[in-house]
């Protein structure tokens, strides 16, 4: 399964990443991005491991 972020999600993630770097340091930001990437890969491999979105058809 292909997993991708919406444009809004990408923009919010970039803003969050900048916030983390400014307030908690690069290491914290990198750690967060790594964990998020791992979860996205998990969803791609095991799409039924999380509930489907009630708002967006065929989205998790």
N, CA, C, O and CB atoms as a CASP TS submission, in Angstrom:
PFRMAT TS
TARGET T0000
AUTHOR 0000-0000-0000
METHOD Language model
MODEL 1
PARENT N/A
ATOM      1  N   UNK     1       0.839  -1.166   0.000  1.00  0.00           N
ATOM      2  CA  UNK     1       0.000   0.000   0.000  1.00  0.00           C
ATOM      3  C   UNK     1       0.893   1.242   0.000  1.00  0.00           C
ATOM      4  O   UNK     1       1.884   1.309   0.728  1.00  0.00           O
ATOM      5  CB  UNK     1      -0.959  -0.009   1.214  1.00  0.00           C
ATOM      6  N   UNK     2       0.533   2.205  -0.812  1.00  0.00           N
ATOM      7  CA  UNK     2       1.253   3.478  -0.822  1.00  0.00           C
ATOM      8  C   UNK     2       0.684   4.395   0.249  1.00  0.00           C
ATOM      9  O   UNK     2      -0.531   4.559   0.356  1.00  0.00           O
ATOM     10  CB  UNK     2       1.171   4.151  -2.213  1.00  0.00           C
ATOM     11  N   UNK     3       1.551   4.980   1.025  1.00  0.00           N
ATOM     12  CA  UNK     3       1.146   5.911   2.075  1.00  0.00           C
ATOM     13  C   UNK     3       1.779   7.260   1.765  1.00  0.00           C
ATOM     14  O   UNK     3       2.968   7.344   1.457  1.00  0.00           O
ATOM     15  CB  UNK     3       1.566   5.395   3.500  1.00  0.00           C
ATOM     16  N   UNK     4       0.984   8.299   1.850  1.00  0.00           N
ATOM     17  CA  UNK     4       1.510   9.635   1.593  1.00  0.00           C
ATOM     18  C   UNK     4       0.828  10.630   2.516  1.00  0.00           C
ATOM     19  O   UNK     4      -0.235  10.355   3.072  1.00  0.00           O
ATOM     20  CB  UNK     4       1.311  10.037   0.112  1.00  0.00           C
ATOM     21  N   UNK     5       1.450  11.777   2.669  1.00  0.00           N
ATOM     22  CA  UNK     5       0.884  12.854   3.469  1.00  0.00           C
ATOM     23  C   UNK     5       0.201  13.855   2.545  1.00  0.00           C
ATOM     24  O   UNK     5       0.663  14.104   1.431  1.00  0.00           O
ATOM     25  CB  UNK     5       1.977  13.548   4.324  1.00  0.00           C
ATOM     26  N   UNK     6      -0.887  14.417   3.014  1.00  0.00           N
ATOM     27  CA  UNK     6      -1.551  15.473   2.253  1.00  0.00           C
ATOM     28  C   UNK     6      -0.666  16.720   2.269  1.00  0.00           C
ATOM     29  O   UNK     6       0.283  16.802   3.049  1.00  0.00           O
ATOM     30  CB  UNK     6      -2.969  15.784   2.838  1.00  0.00           C
ATOM     31  N   UNK     7      -0.975  17.674   1.420  1.00  0.00           N
ATOM     32  CA  UNK     7      -0.208  18.925   1.401  1.00  0.00           C
ATOM     33  C   UNK     7      -0.296  19.622   2.758  1.00  0.00           C
ATOM     34  O   UNK     7       0.691  20.169   3.250  1.00  0.00           O
ATOM     35  CB  UNK     7      -0.722  19.865   0.280  1.00  0.00           C
ATOM     36  N   UNK     8      -1.485  19.596   3.354  1.00  0.00           N
ATOM     37  CA  UNK     8      -1.667  20.217   4.666  1.00  0.00           C
ATOM     38  C   UNK     8      -0.825  19.504   5.719  1.00  0.00           C
ATOM     39  O   UNK     8      -0.180  20.152   6.544  1.00  0.00           O
ATOM     40  CB  UNK     8      -3.151  20.201   5.069  1.00  0.00           C
ATOM     41  N   UNK     9      -0.830  18.175   5.695  1.00  0.00           N
ATOM     42  CA  UNK     9      -0.033  17.412   6.659  1.00  0.00           C
ATOM     43  C   UNK     9       1.454  17.694   6.484  1.00  0.00           C
ATOM     44  O   UNK     9       2.177  17.828   7.471  1.00  0.00           O
ATOM     45  CB  UNK     9      -0.303  15.909   6.510  1.00  0.00           C
ATOM     46  N   UNK    10       1.917  17.784   5.244  1.00  0.00           N
ATOM     47  CA  UNK    10       3.330  18.093   4.993  1.00  0.00           C
ATOM     48  C   UNK    10       3.694  19.468   5.536  1.00  0.00           C
ATOM     49  O   UNK    10       4.751  19.646   6.141  1.00  0.00           O
ATOM     50  CB  UNK    10       3.638  18.025   3.490  1.00  0.00           C
ATOM     51  N   UNK    11       2.811  20.439   5.316  1.00  0.00           N
ATOM     52  CA  UNK    11       3.073  21.799   5.803  1.00  0.00           C
ATOM     53  C   UNK    11       3.120  21.828   7.330  1.00  0.00           C
ATOM     54  O   UNK    11       3.978  22.486   7.919  1.00  0.00           O
ATOM     55  CB  UNK    11       1.995  22.775   5.287  1.00  0.00           C
ATOM     56  N   UNK    12       2.194  21.113   7.963  1.00  0.00           N
ATOM     57  CA  UNK    12       2.170  21.079   9.428  1.00  0.00           C
ATOM     58  C   UNK    12       3.382  20.336   9.979  1.00  0.00           C
ATOM     59  O   UNK    12       3.929  20.719  11.014  1.00  0.00           O
ATOM     60  CB  UNK    12       0.878  20.419   9.927  1.00  0.00           C
ATOM     61  N   UNK    13       3.800  19.281   9.296  1.00  0.00           N
ATOM     62  CA  UNK    13       4.974  18.533   9.729  1.00  0.00           C
ATOM     63  C   UNK    13       6.230  19.392   9.625  1.00  0.00           C
ATOM     64  O   UNK    13       7.078  19.352  10.516  1.00  0.00           O
ATOM     65  CB  UNK    13       5.134  17.255   8.896  1.00  0.00           C
ATOM     66  N   UNK    14       6.358  20.153   8.571  1.00  0.00           N
ATOM     67  CA  UNK    14       7.503  21.053   8.412  1.00  0.00           C
ATOM     68  C   UNK    14       7.517  22.095   9.530  1.00  0.00           C
ATOM     69  O   UNK    14       8.565  22.375  10.113  1.00  0.00           O
ATOM     70  CB  UNK    14       7.464  21.748   7.030  1.00  0.00           C
ATOM     71  N   UNK    15       6.361  22.660   9.822  1.00  0.00           N
ATOM     72  CA  UNK    15       6.253  23.655  10.894  1.00  0.00           C
ATOM     73  C   UNK    15       6.609  23.032  12.247  1.00  0.00           C
ATOM     74  O   UNK    15       7.316  23.640  13.051  1.00  0.00           O
ATOM     75  CB  UNK    15       4.826  24.248  10.939  1.00  0.00           C
ATOM     76  N   UNK    16       6.116  21.823  12.489  1.00  0.00           N
ATOM     77  CA  UNK    16       6.421  21.123  13.736  1.00  0.00           C
ATOM     78  C   UNK    16       7.906  20.808  13.837  1.00  0.00           C
ATOM     79  O   UNK    16       8.507  20.965  14.900  1.00  0.00           O
ATOM     80  CB  UNK    16       5.604  19.834  13.841  1.00  0.00           C
ATOM     81  N   UNK    17       8.495  20.365  12.738  1.00  0.00           N
ATOM     82  CA  UNK    17       9.920  20.049  12.728  1.00  0.00           C
ATOM     83  C   UNK    17      10.759  21.278  13.063  1.00  0.00           C
ATOM     84  O   UNK    17      11.707  21.194  13.844  1.00  0.00           O
ATOM     85  CB  UNK    17      10.331  19.487  11.366  1.00  0.00           C
ATOM     86  N   UNK    18      10.410  22.418  12.474  1.00  0.00           N
ATOM     87  CA  UNK    18      11.128  23.662  12.771  1.00  0.00           C
ATOM     88  C   UNK    18      10.979  24.034  14.245  1.00  0.00           C
ATOM     89  O   UNK    18      11.938  24.464  14.886  1.00  0.00           O
ATOM     90  CB  UNK    18      10.613  24.811  11.878  1.00  0.00           C
ATOM     91  N   UNK    19       9.776  23.867  14.773  1.00  0.00           N
ATOM     92  CA  UNK    19       9.530  24.161  16.187  1.00  0.00           C
ATOM     93  C   UNK    19      10.395  23.269  17.075  1.00  0.00           C
ATOM     94  O   UNK    19      11.021  23.740  18.024  1.00  0.00           O
ATOM     95  CB  UNK    19       8.035  23.970  16.531  1.00  0.00           C
ATOM     96  N   UNK    20      10.421  21.981  16.756  1.00  0.00           N
ATOM     97  CA  UNK    20      11.215  21.051  17.561  1.00  0.00           C
ATOM     98  C   UNK    20      12.693  21.420  17.532  1.00  0.00           C
ATOM     99  O   UNK    20      13.356  21.395  18.569  1.00  0.00           O
ATOM    100  CB  UNK    20      11.025  19.615  17.062  1.00  0.00           C
ATOM    101  N   UNK    21      13.215  21.762  16.363  1.00  0.00           N
ATOM    102  CA  UNK    21      14.625  22.144  16.257  1.00  0.00           C
ATOM    103  C   UNK    21      14.895  23.393  17.089  1.00  0.00           C
ATOM    104  O   UNK    21      15.875  23.447  17.832  1.00  0.00           O
ATOM    105  CB  UNK    21      15.018  22.386  14.779  1.00  0.00           C
ATOM    106  N   UNK    22      14.031  24.391  16.967  1.00  0.00           N
ATOM    107  CA  UNK    22      14.242  25.658  17.672  1.00  0.00           C
ATOM    108  C   UNK    22      14.119  25.526  19.187  1.00  0.00           C
ATOM    109  O   UNK    22      14.847  26.184  19.929  1.00  0.00           O
ATOM    110  CB  UNK    22      13.256  26.686  17.179  1.00  0.00           C
ATOM    111  N   UNK    23      13.201  24.680  19.648  1.00  0.00           N
ATOM    112  CA  UNK    23      12.916  24.607  21.078  1.00  0.00           C
ATOM    113  C   UNK    23      13.510  23.397  21.792  1.00  0.00           C
ATOM    114  O   UNK    23      13.721  23.435  23.004  1.00  0.00           O
ATOM    115  CB  UNK    23      11.455  24.606  21.278  1.00  0.00           C
ATOM    116  N   UNK    24      13.778  22.330  21.053  1.00  0.00           N
ATOM    117  CA  UNK    24      14.267  21.106  21.688  1.00  0.00           C
ATOM    118  C   UNK    24      15.547  20.574  21.066  1.00  0.00           C
ATOM    119  O   UNK    24      16.181  19.680  21.625  1.00  0.00           O
ATOM    120  CB  UNK    24      13.212  20.046  21.624  1.00  0.00           C
ATOM    121  N   UNK    25      15.935  21.114  19.914  1.00  0.00           N
ATOM    122  CA  UNK    25      17.178  20.700  19.280  1.00  0.00           C
ATOM    123  C   UNK    25      16.969  19.746  18.114  1.00  0.00           C
ATOM    124  O   UNK    25      15.921  19.116  17.972  1.00  0.00           O
ATOM    125  CB  UNK    25      18.069  20.058  20.293  1.00  0.00           C
ATOM    126  N   UNK    26      17.997  19.664  17.290  1.00  0.00           N
ATOM    127  CA  UNK    26      17.956  18.826  16.091  1.00  0.00           C
ATOM    128  C   UNK    26      17.765  17.354  16.433  1.00  0.00           C
ATOM    129  O   UNK    26      17.045  16.644  15.730  1.00  0.00           O
ATOM    130  CB  UNK    26      19.231  19.005  15.284  1.00  0.00           C
ATOM    131  N   UNK    27      18.398  16.891  17.498  1.00  0.00           N
ATOM    132  CA  UNK    27      18.292  15.481  17.879  1.00  0.00           C
ATOM    133  C   UNK    27      16.842  15.096  18.168  1.00  0.00           C
ATOM    134  O   UNK    27      16.387  14.034  17.745  1.00  0.00           O
ATOM    135  CB  UNK    27      19.168  15.193  19.106  1.00  0.00           C
ATOM    136  N   UNK    28      16.122  15.945  18.880  1.00  0.00           N
ATOM    137  CA  UNK    28      14.716  15.666  19.191  1.00  0.00           C
ATOM    138  C   UNK    28      13.866  15.653  17.925  1.00  0.00           C
ATOM    139  O   UNK    28      13.000  14.794  17.760  1.00  0.00           O
ATOM    140  CB  UNK    28      14.170  16.708  20.181  1.00  0.00           C
ATOM    141  N   UNK    29      14.114  16.603  17.040  1.00  0.00           N
ATOM    142  CA  UNK    29      13.375  16.650  15.780  1.00  0.00           C
ATOM    143  C   UNK    29      13.643  15.396  14.952  1.00  0.00           C
ATOM    144  O   UNK    29      12.714  14.785  14.424  1.00  0.00           O
ATOM    145  CB  UNK    29      13.752  17.908  14.979  1.00  0.00           C
ATOM    146  N   UNK    30      14.904  15.019  14.843  1.00  0.00           N
ATOM    147  CA  UNK    30      15.266  13.818  14.084  1.00  0.00           C
ATOM    148  C   UNK    30      14.628  12.572  14.681  1.00  0.00           C
ATOM    149  O   UNK    30      14.160  11.700  13.949  1.00  0.00           O
ATOM    150  CB  UNK    30      16.785  13.653  14.042  1.00  0.00           C
ATOM    151  N   UNK    31      14.607  12.486  16.004  1.00  0.00           N
ATOM    152  CA  UNK    31      14.014  11.335  16.687  1.00  0.00           C
ATOM    153  C   UNK    31      12.516  11.247  16.383  1.00  0.00           C
ATOM    154  O   UNK    31      11.993  10.164  16.120  1.00  0.00           O
ATOM    155  CB  UNK    31      14.248  11.429  18.214  1.00  0.00           C
ATOM    156  N   UNK    32      11.838  12.383  16.421  1.00  0.00           N
ATOM    157  CA  UNK    32      10.409  12.411  16.113  1.00  0.00           C
ATOM    158  C   UNK    32      10.149  11.982  14.671  1.00  0.00           C
ATOM    159  O   UNK    32       9.270  11.159  14.414  1.00  0.00           O
ATOM    160  CB  UNK    32       9.839  13.812  16.357  1.00  0.00           C
ATOM    161  N   UNK    33      10.915  12.542  13.728  1.00  0.00           N
ATOM    162  CA  UNK    33      10.734  12.214  12.309  1.00  0.00           C
ATOM    163  C   UNK    33      11.004  10.732  12.067  1.00  0.00           C
ATOM    164  O   UNK    33      10.302  10.098  11.280  1.00  0.00           O
ATOM    165  CB  UNK    33      11.666  13.078  11.425  1.00  0.00           C
ATOM    166  N   UNK    34      12.001  10.179  12.728  1.00  0.00           N
ATOM    167  CA  UNK    34      12.306   8.755  12.586  1.00  0.00           C
ATOM    168  C   UNK    34      11.139   7.900  13.070  1.00  0.00           C
ATOM    169  O   UNK    34      10.742   6.952  12.392  1.00  0.00           O
ATOM    170  CB  UNK    34      13.584   8.397  13.365  1.00  0.00           C
ATOM    171  N   UNK    35      10.588   8.230  14.240  1.00  0.00           N
ATOM    172  CA  UNK    35       9.452   7.463  14.769  1.00  0.00           C
ATOM    173  C   UNK    35       8.238   7.582  13.856  1.00  0.00           C
ATOM    174  O   UNK    35       7.540   6.596  13.622  1.00  0.00           O
ATOM    175  CB  UNK    35       9.092   7.942  16.185  1.00  0.00           C
ATOM    176  N   UNK    36       7.983   8.779  13.341  1.00  0.00           N
ATOM    177  CA  UNK    36       6.860   8.976  12.429  1.00  0.00           C
ATOM    178  C   UNK    36       7.058   8.154  11.156  1.00  0.00           C
ATOM    179  O   UNK    36       6.121   7.515  10.676  1.00  0.00           O
ATOM    180  CB  UNK    36       6.698  10.470  12.083  1.00  0.00           C
ATOM    181  N   UNK    37       8.256   8.168  10.620  1.00  0.00           N
ATOM    182  CA  UNK    37       8.569   7.397   9.415  1.00  0.00           C
ATOM    183  C   UNK    37       8.364   5.908   9.648  1.00  0.00           C
ATOM    184  O   UNK    37       7.851   5.206   8.777  1.00  0.00           O
ATOM    185  CB  UNK    37      10.008   7.663   8.968  1.00  0.00           C
ATOM    186  N   UNK    38       8.760   5.423  10.816  1.00  0.00           N
ATOM    187  CA  UNK    38       8.564   4.010  11.151  1.00  0.00           C
ATOM    188  C   UNK    38       7.082   3.661  11.179  1.00  0.00           C
ATOM    189  O   UNK    38       6.691   2.598  10.695  1.00  0.00           O
ATOM    190  CB  UNK    38       9.209   3.682  12.508  1.00  0.00           C
ATOM    191  N   UNK    39       6.253   4.533  11.735  1.00  0.00           N
ATOM    192  CA  UNK    39       4.809   4.278  11.806  1.00  0.00           C
ATOM    193  C   UNK    39       4.181   4.312  10.415  1.00  0.00           C
ATOM    194  O   UNK    39       3.283   3.524  10.120  1.00  0.00           O
ATOM    195  CB  UNK    39       4.122   5.311  12.720  1.00  0.00           C
ATOM    196  N   UNK    40       4.646   5.212   9.569  1.00  0.00           N
ATOM    197  CA  UNK    40       4.126   5.275   8.201  1.00  0.00           C
ATOM    198  C   UNK    40       4.479   3.993   7.452  1.00  0.00           C
ATOM    199  O   UNK    40       3.650   3.460   6.714  1.00  0.00           O
ATOM    200  CB  UNK    40       4.690   6.512   7.454  1.00  0.00           C
ATOM    201  N   UNK    41       5.695   3.498   7.636  1.00  0.00           N
ATOM    202  CA  UNK    41       6.090   2.228   7.012  1.00  0.00           C
ATOM    203  C   UNK    41       5.237   1.085   7.534  1.00  0.00           C
ATOM    204  O   UNK    41       4.858   0.194   6.774  1.00  0.00           O
ATOM    205  CB  UNK    41       7.579   1.936   7.270  1.00  0.00           C
ATOM    206  N   UNK    42       4.929   1.102   8.838  1.00  0.00           N
ATOM    207  CA  UNK    42       4.086   0.067   9.435  1.00  0.00           C
ATOM    208  C   UNK    42       2.704   0.074   8.787  1.00  0.00           C
ATOM    209  O   UNK    42       2.157  -0.985   8.477  1.00  0.00           O
ATOM    210  CB  UNK    42       3.967   0.274  10.963  1.00  0.00           C
ATOM    211  N   UNK    43       2.146   1.247   8.584  1.00  0.00           N
ATOM    212  CA  UNK    43       0.834   1.353   7.944  1.00  0.00           C
ATOM    213  C   UNK    43       0.898   0.832   6.510  1.00  0.00           C
ATOM    214  O   UNK    43      -0.031   0.168   6.049  1.00  0.00           O
ATOM    215  CB  UNK    43       0.337   2.815   7.961  1.00  0.00           C
ATOM    216  N   UNK    44       1.987   1.127   5.804  1.00  0.00           N
ATOM    217  CA  UNK    44       2.137   0.660   4.426  1.00  0.00           C
ATOM    218  C   UNK    44       2.178  -0.862   4.357  1.00  0.00           C
ATOM    219  O   UNK    44       1.608  -1.463   3.447  1.00  0.00           O
ATOM    220  CB  UNK    44       3.402   1.244   3.803  1.00  0.00           C
ATOM    221  N   UNK    45       2.851  -1.479   5.317  1.00  0.00           N
ATOM    222  CA  UNK    45       2.992  -2.936   5.324  1.00  0.00           C
ATOM    223  C   UNK    45       1.753  -3.617   5.899  1.00  0.00           C
ATOM    224  O   UNK    45       1.318  -4.653   5.395  1.00  0.00           O
ATOM    225  CB  UNK    45       4.226  -3.343   6.125  1.00  0.00           C
ATOM    226  N   UNK    46       1.187  -3.033   6.954  1.00  0.00           N
ATOM    227  CA  UNK    46       0.038  -3.617   7.658  1.00  0.00           C
ATOM    228  C   UNK    46      -1.090  -2.589   7.756  1.00  0.00           C
ATOM    229  O   UNK    46      -1.330  -2.043   8.833  1.00  0.00           O
ATOM    230  CB  UNK    46       0.450  -4.108   9.076  1.00  0.00           C
ATOM    231  N   UNK    47      -1.781  -2.319   6.655  1.00  0.00           N
ATOM    232  CA  UNK    47      -2.792  -1.261   6.672  1.00  0.00           C
ATOM    233  C   UNK    47      -3.931  -1.502   7.660  1.00  0.00           C
ATOM    234  O   UNK    47      -4.560  -0.544   8.109  1.00  0.00           O
ATOM    235  CB  UNK    47      -3.362  -1.101   5.304  1.00  0.00           C
ATOM    236  N   UNK    48      -4.205  -2.740   8.003  1.00  0.00           N
ATOM    237  CA  UNK    48      -5.291  -3.025   8.946  1.00  0.00           C
ATOM    238  C   UNK    48      -4.859  -2.890  10.399  1.00  0.00           C
ATOM    239  O   UNK    48      -5.637  -3.194  11.303  1.00  0.00           O
ATOM    240  CB  UNK    48      -5.825  -4.415   8.709  1.00  0.00           C
ATOM    241  N   UNK    49      -3.636  -2.439  10.637  1.00  0.00           N
ATOM    242  CA  UNK    49      -3.152  -2.284  12.013  1.00  0.00           C
ATOM    243  C   UNK    49      -3.662  -1.009  12.668  1.00  0.00           C
ATOM    244  O   UNK    49      -3.425  -0.779  13.854  1.00  0.00           O
ATOM    245  CB  UNK    49      -1.637  -2.293  12.036  1.00  0.00           C
ATOM    246  N   UNK    50      -4.358  -0.182  11.903  1.00  0.00           N
ATOM    247  CA  UNK    50      -4.951   1.036  12.461  1.00  0.00           C
ATOM    248  C   UNK    50      -6.324   1.236  11.828  1.00  0.00           C
ATOM    249  O   UNK    50      -6.586   0.726  10.739  1.00  0.00           O
ATOM    250  CB  UNK    50      -4.032   2.285  12.216  1.00  0.00           C
ATOM    251  N   UNK    51      -7.194   1.972  12.502  1.00  0.00           N
ATOM    252  CA  UNK    51      -8.558   2.143  11.976  1.00  0.00           C
ATOM    253  C   UNK    51      -8.600   3.030  10.733  1.00  0.00           C
ATOM    254  O   UNK    51      -7.789   3.941  10.570  1.00  0.00           O
ATOM    255  CB  UNK    51      -9.458   2.736  13.049  1.00  0.00           C
ATOM    256  N   UNK    52      -9.562   2.742   9.865  1.00  0.00           N
ATOM    257  CA  UNK    52      -9.772   3.584   8.692  1.00  0.00           C
ATOM    258  C   UNK    52     -10.408   4.899   9.118  1.00  0.00           C
ATOM    259  O   UNK    52     -11.114   4.967  10.124  1.00  0.00           O
ATOM    260  CB  UNK    52     -10.657   2.864   7.643  1.00  0.00           C
ATOM    261  N   UNK    53     -10.152   5.921   8.352  1.00  0.00           N
ATOM    262  CA  UNK    53     -10.731   7.238   8.611  1.00  0.00           C
ATOM    263  C   UNK    53     -12.232   7.198   8.355  1.00  0.00           C
ATOM    264  O   UNK    53     -12.682   6.622   7.365  1.00  0.00           O
ATOM    265  CB  UNK    53     -10.058   8.320   7.732  1.00  0.00           C
ATOM    266  N   UNK    54     -12.995   7.803   9.238  1.00  0.00           N
ATOM    267  CA  UNK    54     -14.440   7.893   9.021  1.00  0.00           C
ATOM    268  C   UNK    54     -14.779   9.059   8.088  1.00  0.00           C
ATOM    269  O   UNK    54     -15.882   9.122   7.545  1.00  0.00           O
ATOM    270  CB  UNK    54     -15.177   8.056  10.368  1.00  0.00           C
ATOM    271  N   UNK    55     -13.837   9.973   7.905  1.00  0.00           N
ATOM    272  CA  UNK    55     -14.072  11.148   7.062  1.00  0.00           C
ATOM    273  C   UNK    55     -13.609  10.960   5.623  1.00  0.00           C
ATOM    274  O   UNK    55     -14.238  11.468   4.696  1.00  0.00           O
ATOM    275  CB  UNK    55     -13.378  12.343   7.652  1.00  0.00           C
ATOM    276  N   UNK    56     -12.514  10.233   5.434  1.00  0.00           N
ATOM    277  CA  UNK    56     -11.930  10.090   4.107  1.00  0.00           C
ATOM    278  C   UNK    56     -11.941   8.627   3.688  1.00  0.00           C
ATOM    279  O   UNK    56     -11.304   7.789   4.327  1.00  0.00           O
ATOM    280  CB  UNK    56     -10.497  10.650   4.079  1.00  0.00           C
ATOM    281  N   UNK    57     -12.655   8.321   2.625  1.00  0.00           N
ATOM    282  CA  UNK    57     -12.778   6.955   2.139  1.00  0.00           C
ATOM    283  C   UNK    57     -11.409   6.385   1.772  1.00  0.00           C
ATOM    284  O   UNK    57     -10.592   7.062   1.149  1.00  0.00           O
ATOM    285  CB  UNK    57     -13.718   6.902   0.929  1.00  0.00           C
ATOM    286  N   UNK    58     -11.171   5.155   2.158  1.00  0.00           N
ATOM    287  CA  UNK    58      -9.929   4.428   1.881  1.00  0.00           C
ATOM    288  C   UNK    58      -8.693   5.097   2.468  1.00  0.00           C
ATOM    289  O   UNK    58      -7.591   4.931   1.945  1.00  0.00           O
ATOM    290  CB  UNK    58      -9.751   4.278   0.400  1.00  0.00           C
ATOM    291  N   UNK    59      -8.865   5.842   3.537  1.00  0.00           N
ATOM    292  CA  UNK    59      -7.740   6.483   4.222  1.00  0.00           C
ATOM    293  C   UNK    59      -7.649   5.951   5.638  1.00  0.00           C
ATOM    294  O   UNK    59      -8.650   5.564   6.240  1.00  0.00           O
ATOM    295  CB  UNK    59      -7.892   8.028   4.229  1.00  0.00           C
ATOM    296  N   UNK    60      -6.432   5.937   6.158  1.00  0.00           N
ATOM    297  CA  UNK    60      -6.203   5.446   7.512  1.00  0.00           C
ATOM    298  C   UNK    60      -5.725   6.568   8.393  1.00  0.00           C
ATOM    299  O   UNK    60      -5.474   6.357   9.580  1.00  0.00           O
ATOM    300  CB  UNK    60      -5.194   4.302   7.518  1.00  0.00           C
TER
END
